[in-house]
Amino acid sequence: MTSDFDFESYQYELVPHQIAQLPADKREQSRLLVLDCRNGRMQDMKFTDIPLFFNPGDLLVVNDTRVFPARLEGRKATGGKVELFLLEYPDFKNSSTLEEPDGPATHKKIQCVTVTGLLKGSKKAKPGSRFFFSHNLEAELVQYLVDGKVEVRLCFNVSTGLSPEEILVSSGRIPLPPYIRRHGRDRPEDRERYQTLFAKKLGAVAAPTAGLHFSESLLRKLAEKDIRTAPITLHVGYGTFAPVRVQDIRDHKIHEEYVEIGPETAELINQTRKRGKRVWTVGTTTARTLEFAAAETGEVEAKQGWCGLYIYPGYRFKVVNGLITNFHLPGSSLLFLVAALAGRARILRAYDTAIRLGYRFYSYGDAMLIIC
């Protein structure tokens, strides 16, 4: 087995204080490590310097997914604590509505929808168990599924005039990754800062974190330089946190995520490339989506569906040659992707440089610009 496929070849040492627990005071104030794969040069810069690398007519492709409050904390009917982590945004179009007694002469309107999730409690609950998350939201355990997942029936009290979407947003917590410690308490600013400025379509359980660095003022500077922005959608799933448990990374089973790329974005990308301009992808989610939508010729097609594309060294990129990304966990599929783009040895040298220079890592951390 060559080093490129050996799981142990993607490990690095990081001191805990370099795992960012809070975002920078302002979005664009993070640091930027620039890695130019064409000559191996690295530059320590600020994220506000990023327009220096763009030329008029270039295109910035971003992910417009929005994180929903997927973490629900509540109690069982017996009083014990329970936590339900939703693995998907509920499909409210396929919900059912019923009425329940709410007093001697009144009824309340209940809207229910079935979802999959992860359940955590002091004791294993039995199918049929009920959980209470707020006055307007409760759930029933339907059945246990494979890989520790559960099927639950979420029921929303919509008699108050609130929609199920509004009840979910008010009842749930933002699903920050486990390495960001909040000790059971939310910070109000996380609801804003763990969303990108591009976030529109609810459906992700984790933010496409490379987009967190862009501010309104920075986007205006790019627009003034004739840099256009185009959206795609990839709803980041819980599988993005799934550990790799194989020694040969080629044996890893990648998770599927829902993607959309519209005809306007596809056409903009193709036109930009035909004019000899660069398409800059913001985040591994965007890179994965564009490669998923690319034909063998490199033409990007409008697409909608589930993406199971697994990118690791040896993959030949058809579209991506400029990537803005954060620093990824050791031995993660996201680290494999950037290694496929820039080369494993080169990426690990860049990570060593970032550690030595005191960069902040992971979701709320600093950024990299990879030019290939």
C-alpha positions in Angstrom: 0.0 0.0 0.0 1.4 3.4 -0.9 1.4 6.2 1.6 -1.3 8.1 -0.3 -3.7 5.3 0.6 -2.5 4.6 4.1 -4.7 6.1 6.8 -1.7 6.7 9.1 -0.2 9.0 6.5 -2.9 11.6 7.2 -2.1 12.1 10.9 -0.7 15.3 12.4 -0.2 16.6 15.9 -2.2 19.7 17.0 -2.1 21.3 20.4 -5.7 21.7 21.8 -5.5 25.5 22.1 -5.2 25.7 18.3 -8.7 24.3 17.9 -10.8 27.4 17.5 -13.6 27.6 20.1 -14.9 31.0 18.9 -14.9 32.7 15.5 -12.8 35.8 14.8 -14.3 39.0 16.0 -15.2 39.8 12.4 -15.7 37.3 9.6 -12.9 38.5 7.4 -10.3 38.9 10.2 -9.1 35.3 10.0 -5.7 34.4 8.7 -5.0 32.9 5.2 -2.3 30.4 4.3 -1.8 30.5 0.5 -0.5 27.4 -1.1 0.4 27.6 -4.7 0.8 24.1 -6.0 2.4 25.3 -9.3 5.6 26.3 -7.5 5.1 25.0 -3.9 5.2 28.5 -2.5 3.4 29.3 0.7 2.4 32.7 2.0 1.1 33.8 5.4 -1.5 36.4 4.8 -4.9 37.8 6.0 -8.2 36.7 4.6 -8.8 40.3 3.5 -5.9 39.8 1.1 -7.8 37.2 -0.9 -8.9 39.6 -3.7 -5.3 39.9 -4.7 -5.4 36.5 -6.2 -8.6 37.0 -8.2 -8.7 38.6 -11.7 -11.6 40.4 -13.3 -14.0 37.9 -14.9 -13.2 35.1 -12.4 -16.1 33.3 -10.7 -16.6 32.5 -7.0 -18.8 29.5 -6.4 -20.4 29.2 -3.0 -22.6 26.8 -1.1 -25.9 28.4 -0.1 -27.0 25.6 2.3 -28.3 26.8 5.7 -27.8 24.9 9.0 -30.9 24.1 10.9 -31.2 23.5 14.7 -30.8 19.8 14.5 -30.0 19.1 18.1 -33.2 18.7 20.3 -32.9 18.4 24.0 -35.8 17.3 26.1 -37.3 14.8 28.5 -38.9 11.4 28.4 -42.4 10.8 29.7 -40.6 9.3 32.8 -38.7 12.6 33.4 -35.3 11.4 32.2 -33.2 13.6 29.9 -33.0 12.8 26.2 -31.2 14.2 23.2 -32.3 13.7 19.6 -29.9 14.7 16.8 -31.8 15.0 13.5 -29.9 13.6 10.6 -32.0 15.3 8.0 -34.2 18.3 7.6 -37.8 17.2 8.0 -39.8 16.9 4.7 -42.8 18.9 5.8 -44.4 18.4 2.4 -45.0 14.8 3.4 -46.4 15.5 6.8 -49.8 14.5 8.2 -52.2 16.7 10.1 -54.5 15.6 12.9 -56.5 17.0 15.8 -56.1 16.1 19.5 -58.4 17.0 22.4 -57.2 20.1 24.3 -59.8 20.5 26.9 -63.5 19.7 27.3 -64.6 21.5 24.2 -61.4 22.4 22.3 -58.9 20.7 20.0 -55.4 21.4 19.0 -54.0 21.0 15.5 -50.9 18.7 15.3 -48.7 18.3 12.2 -46.4 15.2 12.2 -43.5 14.1 10.1 -41.2 11.1 10.2 -37.4 11.6 10.3 -34.2 9.7 11.1 -31.9 10.7 13.9 -29.5 9.7 16.7 -30.9 9.3 20.2 -29.1 9.7 23.4 -30.4 9.1 26.9 -29.6 7.5 30.2 -31.5 4.3 29.3 -32.4 2.8 26.0 -35.9 3.9 25.1 -38.5 1.5 23.7 -40.4 2.0 20.4 -43.5 4.0 21.3 -41.7 6.1 23.8 -42.6 9.8 23.8 -40.1 12.7 24.2 -41.0 16.3 24.9 -38.8 19.1 23.6 -41.0 22.2 24.1 -44.6 23.1 24.6 -45.1 22.8 20.8 -42.8 19.9 19.9 -42.8 16.3 20.9 -41.7 13.0 19.3 -42.4 9.3 19.3 -39.8 6.7 18.8 -41.0 4.5 15.9 -38.1 2.0 15.5 -34.4 1.4 15.7 -32.5 1.3 12.4 -29.0 0.1 11.5 -25.8 2.0 12.6 -27.4 3.3 15.8 -29.9 5.4 13.9 -33.6 5.7 14.9 -36.8 6.6 13.1 -38.9 9.1 15.0 -42.2 10.9 14.4 -41.9 14.6 15.2 -45.2 16.3 16.1 -45.7 20.0 16.0 -48.5 21.9 17.7 -49.5 24.4 15.0 -52.6 25.6 16.8 -50.6 28.6 18.0 -50.2 29.9 14.5 -46.5 29.0 14.3 -45.4 26.8 11.4 -43.5 23.6 12.0 -40.4 25.3 10.6 -40.7 28.1 13.1 -41.3 25.7 16.0 -38.2 23.6 15.0 -36.0 26.7 14.8 -37.1 27.9 18.3 -37.0 24.5 19.9 -33.6 23.2 18.6 -30.0 24.0 19.2 -27.4 24.8 16.5 -25.4 21.5 16.0 -21.9 22.7 16.5 -19.2 20.0 15.9 -18.1 18.1 19.0 -14.7 19.8 19.2 -16.3 23.2 19.9 -17.1 23.0 23.6 -20.2 24.8 24.9 -20.8 22.7 28.0 -24.5 22.5 27.4 -25.0 26.2 26.9 -25.5 27.9 23.6 -23.9 31.2 22.8 -26.5 33.4 21.0 -23.9 34.5 18.4 -23.5 30.9 17.2 -26.9 31.2 15.5 -25.4 33.9 13.3 -21.8 33.1 13.1 -22.2 29.4 12.3 -24.1 30.4 9.2 -22.4 31.9 6.1 -23.7 35.1 4.4 -24.8 32.9 1.5 -27.0 30.6 3.6 -30.5 30.4 2.2 -31.7 26.8 1.9 -32.3 25.0 5.2 -31.0 21.4 5.3 -27.5 21.1 6.7 -26.4 19.8 10.0 -23.0 21.4 9.7 -21.9 24.7 8.1 -19.8 24.8 4.9 -17.1 26.5 7.0 -14.9 28.0 4.3 -17.8 30.4 3.6 -17.7 31.7 7.1 -14.8 34.1 6.3 -16.7 36.2 3.8 -18.2 39.5 4.9 -20.5 41.9 3.1 -17.6 44.4 2.7 -15.3 41.7 1.3 -18.0 40.6 -1.2 -18.4 44.3 -2.3 -14.6 44.5 -3.0 -14.8 41.4 -5.1 -17.8 42.7 -7.0 -16.0 46.0 -7.7 -13.2 43.9 -9.2 -15.8 42.2 -11.5 -15.7 38.9 -9.6 -19.1 37.3 -9.9 -20.6 34.9 -7.4 -22.7 31.8 -8.1 -24.5 29.4 -5.7 -24.7 25.7 -5.5 -26.3 23.7 -2.7 -24.9 20.7 -0.8 -26.7 20.0 2.5 -23.8 18.9 4.7 -24.8 15.7 6.5 -23.8 14.1 9.8 -21.5 11.8 7.8 -19.0 14.7 7.5 -18.1 13.9 11.1 -18.0 10.1 10.6 -14.5 8.7 11.5 -12.6 6.7 8.9 -12.2 3.2 10.4 -10.1 1.5 7.6 -6.4 1.3 7.1 -6.6 1.6 3.3 -8.6 4.8 2.7 -9.8 3.4 -0.6 -12.0 1.0 1.4 -13.8 3.8 3.2 -17.6 4.2 2.4 -18.4 7.9 1.9 -21.7 9.3 3.0 -24.2 10.7 0.5 -25.4 14.3 0.6 -28.1 16.1 -1.3 -26.9 18.5 -3.9 -28.4 21.0 -6.4 -26.7 22.9 -9.1 -28.9 25.1 -11.2 -28.7 25.8 -15.0 -27.6 29.4 -14.4 -24.7 28.4 -12.2 -23.7 25.6 -14.6 -23.7 28.0 -17.5 -21.7 30.7 -15.6 -19.1 28.1 -14.7 -18.8 26.8 -18.3 -18.6 30.4 -19.8 -16.0 31.4 -17.2 -13.7 28.5 -18.1 -14.2 29.0 -21.8 -13.0 32.6 -21.4 -9.8 31.3 -19.7 -10.8 32.7 -16.3 -10.6 30.9 -13.0 -13.4 29.3 -11.1 -12.8 29.6 -7.4 -14.6 27.1 -5.2 -15.5 28.0 -1.6 -15.1 24.8 0.5 -14.8 21.1 0.0 -18.6 20.9 -0.3 -18.6 23.2 -3.3 -15.7 21.3 -4.8 -17.4 18.0 -4.4 -20.6 19.3 -5.9 -18.9 20.7 -9.0 -16.9 17.5 -9.6 -20.2 15.5 -9.2 -21.9 17.7 -11.8 -19.0 17.6 -14.3 -19.0 15.5 -17.4 -15.9 13.8 -18.6 -15.2 16.8 -20.8 -15.2 19.1 -17.8 -18.5 20.7 -18.7 -20.6 21.3 -15.7 -24.3 20.2 -15.9 -27.3 21.3 -14.0 -27.9 18.5 -11.5 -30.1 17.5 -8.5 -29.8 14.4 -6.4 -27.7 12.5 -3.9 -23.9 12.8 -4.2 -21.8 9.9 -3.2 -18.6 11.0 -4.9 -15.6 10.0 -2.8 -12.4 12.1 -3.7 -9.0 10.9 -2.5 -5.5 10.9 -4.0 -5.5 9.6 -7.6 -8.8 11.4 -8.4 -8.4 13.6 -11.5 -10.2 16.9 -11.0 -12.3 18.1 -14.0 -13.3 21.6 -12.8 -11.6 22.6 -9.5 -8.2 24.3 -9.7 -8.7 27.0 -7.0 -10.1 26.1 -3.6 -10.7 28.1 -0.4 -11.0 25.8 2.5 -10.5 25.5 6.3 -8.0 23.2 8.0 -9.5 19.7 8.4 -9.2 17.0 11.1 -6.5 14.3 10.9 -7.5 11.2 9.0 -10.7 12.7 7.7 -12.3 12.3 4.2 -12.0 16.1 3.8 -8.3 16.0 4.3 -8.2 13.2 1.7 -10.0 15.6 -0.7 -7.5 18.5 -0.4 -4.7 16.0 -0.6 -6.1 14.8 -3.9 -6.1 18.3 -5.2 -2.7 19.6 -3.9 -0.8 16.4 -3.1 -0.6 14.7 0.3 3.0 15.6 1.1 2.4 19.2 0.1 -0.7 19.5 2.2 0.9 18.0 5.2 3.8 20.5 4.9 1.3 23.3 4.7 -0.5 22.0 7.8 2.9 21.8 9.7 3.6 25.4 8.6 0.1 26.5 9.9 0.7 24.8 13.2 4.1 26.4 13.6 2.7 29.8 12.8 -0.1 29.5 15.3 -3.1 29.2 12.9 -6.5 28.4 14.4 -8.0 25.1 13.1 -11.3 23.6 12.1 -14.8 25.2 11.8 -14.2 28.5 13.5 -10.5 28.6 12.5 -8.4 30.2 9.8 -8.4 29.5 6.1 -6.3 28.1 3.3 -6.2 29.2 -0.4 -5.0 26.3 -2.6 -4.1 27.3 -6.2 -3.4 24.4 -8.6 
